[in-house]
């Protein structure tokens, strides 16, 4: 069958997007796996399904697992909804498994959007851990330990501060992601603080692996850096394919601003198993 789709990216984090009405009779987990395959599908870090009335972002990782939220994904979702005239105003609310997200379009050409990402949460159940591990050194091997900071920011995130980005992030990220401490696994953000208002970041995402950007991960990283007095309330996050602007408001909400760009629009030839 032919499915109308589009592909967008936010700072290199790429997504296949389709309307729910076009895929409602399909196994969405299987669809996400096939569409996101970079060799036999369209290729993407995740798949976004747009549900209308009420407006909802349904998000699947590359491996077909559901995720509550995706920061870069919701910017791409917003750009898609604007391009397809699903939304025709500059401020609107998007429902996600992590709650309602408030969206404000700052500019249309090029597309630039500001999202209220909500507050960071330390609930052990949300993080999927049995006991607090904030600032804990966890063993990766008998000779190797690494200090981590974990919280829930739209989804589960763990932050690792590194002096430089030369660490083997894929190896270490996978080990932390799959560590027995985490019942549901965790995203892992490797952060290098450049100064009080700039950081460099890469993310190992559960269900995907290394990605070029992670919006919720950037927000989680600023919260951790701010709590540790490494950074202030505002940050520019430098990523391999772009930048995000973040701020922590007085109510604790993290605001994220950044771009979203359409790569293609067409039809996907889908065959179910």
Order of alpha helices (4+ residues) and beta strands (2+ residues): beta-beta-alpha-alpha-beta-beta-alpha-beta-beta-beta-alpha-beta-beta-beta-alpha-beta-beta-beta-alpha-beta-beta-beta-beta
